[in-house]
Amino acid sequence: MSTQHASAELTLGTTGIAKRPVDADESRAANRIWWDADADDYHAEHGDFLGAADFMWCPEGVREEDARLLGDVAGKRVLEVGCGSAPCARWLAAQGAHPVAFDISAGMLRHAAAANRETGIAVPLVQASADQLPFADGSFDAACSAFGAVPFVADSGTVMREVSRVLRPGAPWVFAVTHPIRWIFPDDPGPGGLTVTQSYFDRTPYVEVDEAGRATYVEHHRTMGDYVRQLAEAGLDLVDLLEPEWPEGHEREWGQWSPLRGRLFPGTAIFRTRKR
Ligand SMILES: C[S@@+](CC[C@H](N)C(=O)[O-])C[C@H]1O[C@@H](n2cnc3c(N)ncnc32)[C@H](O)[C@@H]1O
């Protein structure tokens, strides 16, 4: 959630927090303006941790270079979902893959285009929403996402079906999201974030709004069971579910991710799936 990003909140005129339903159109609109407004701050804060051509899965520091959750990617057409500045896609290209990276936010893609120029690794960039993919059926050999899009769309089941549609049979789809258990705690990296304040079963999204009540930021929650059912319904077999532990000596905070909380309960869930 976005509480530490004061500058985007100022730009968007955010005045408060609401708990109310938000449909697909309003979620897309809110996330487009939010990530456009936050793109510069996001990269100023996290750019050095993410790198320009590195594949970091999560704030716990799991790298694809070590984890190899996608398997051998050389020669494969790989789709990166919600790519931000696309460092993962650039790392994939350096491994011999043929990535395509997309994001809903032009502001994030502006950073991606700049990093393409700076690194000399020019991955194809597309502006699109993860629940409305502009790609042909069966056109990719793998898909991946490091916290891109899935937590922000109104119906992640639509994303699962869309990704499944564009994958060829047998292809992996691996995505990292905020671990659903985090929903029950306040977004506080300190001791305040250790006390349960809301129900795990309450799927009402977290919404920030402007004076007129329009959403300026939206994040949606689903339980573990929701994800498992959505995958099954989309024709995706769950191969593994990783809950990375907080590494010894890793002191870097990322928003609500902190050593204090990371040592007690998971902050990230990485779903490894395969199209049936
Ligand atoms: C937390 S950032 C992660 C970006 C990148 N994967 C990284 O690790 O830095 C979330 C990204 O999801 C994108 N996003 C949000 N909603 C989206 C949607 N409906 N479709 C595609 N991208 C979306 C945002 O614009 C943002 O770039």
The ligand as a Tripos MOL2 file, in Angstrom:
@<TRIPOS>MOLECULE
LIG
   27    29     1     0     0
SMALL
NO_CHARGES

@<TRIPOS>ATOM
      1 C1          5.2730   -2.8420   -7.5980 C.3       1 LIG1
      2 S1          5.4430   -2.4020   -9.2970 S.3       1 LIG1
      3 C2          6.4430   -3.7520   -9.8760 C.3       1 LIG1
      4 C3          7.1860   -3.3780  -11.1310 C.3       1 LIG1
      5 C4          8.3570   -4.3030  -11.4850 C.3       1 LIG1
      6 N1          7.9240   -5.6500  -11.7280 N.3       1 LIG1
      7 C5          9.3890   -4.2370  -10.3840 C.2       1 LIG1
      8 O1          9.7130   -5.2850   -9.8030 O.co2     1 LIG1
      9 O2          9.8550   -3.1270  -10.1260 O.co2     1 LIG1
     10 C6          3.8320   -2.7950   -9.9430 C.3       1 LIG1
     11 C7          3.7070   -2.5530  -11.4420 C.3       1 LIG1
     12 O3          2.4490   -3.0800  -11.8830 O.3       1 LIG1
     13 C8          1.9550   -2.1820  -12.8780 C.3       1 LIG1
     14 N2          0.5090   -2.3770  -13.0200 N.ar      1 LIG1
     15 C9         -0.4920   -2.0570  -12.1530 C.ar      1 LIG1
     16 N3         -1.6830   -2.4140  -12.6540 N.ar      1 LIG1
     17 C10        -1.4350   -2.9750  -13.8690 C.ar      1 LIG1
     18 C11        -2.2590   -3.5640  -14.8650 C.ar      1 LIG1
     19 N4         -3.5770   -3.6260  -14.7300 N.pl3     1 LIG1
     20 N5         -1.6630   -4.0640  -15.9760 N.ar      1 LIG1
     21 C12        -0.3150   -3.9820  -16.1540 C.ar      1 LIG1
     22 N6          0.5150   -3.4330  -15.2470 N.ar      1 LIG1
     23 C13        -0.0370   -2.9480  -14.1080 C.ar      1 LIG1
     24 C14         2.3460   -0.8230  -12.3490 C.3       1 LIG1
     25 O4          2.2660    0.1770  -13.3280 O.3       1 LIG1
     26 C15         3.7470   -1.0860  -11.8240 C.3       1 LIG1
     27 O5          4.7130   -0.8650  -12.8190 O.3       1 LIG1
@<TRIPOS>BOND
     1     1     2 1
     2     2     3 1
     3     2    10 1
     4     3     4 1
     5     4     5 1
     6     5     6 1
     7     5     7 1
     8     7     8 2
     9     7     9 1
    10    10    11 1
    11    11    12 1
    12    11    26 1
    13    12    13 1
    14    13    14 1
    15    13    24 1
    16    14    15 ar
    17    14    23 ar
    18    15    16 ar
    19    16    17 ar
    20    17    18 ar
    21    17    23 ar
    22    18    19 1
    23    18    20 ar
    24    20    21 ar
    25    21    22 ar
    26    22    23 ar
    27    24    25 1
    28    24    26 1
    29    26    27 1
@<TRIPOS>SUBSTRUCTURE
     1 LIG1         1 GROUP 0 **** ****
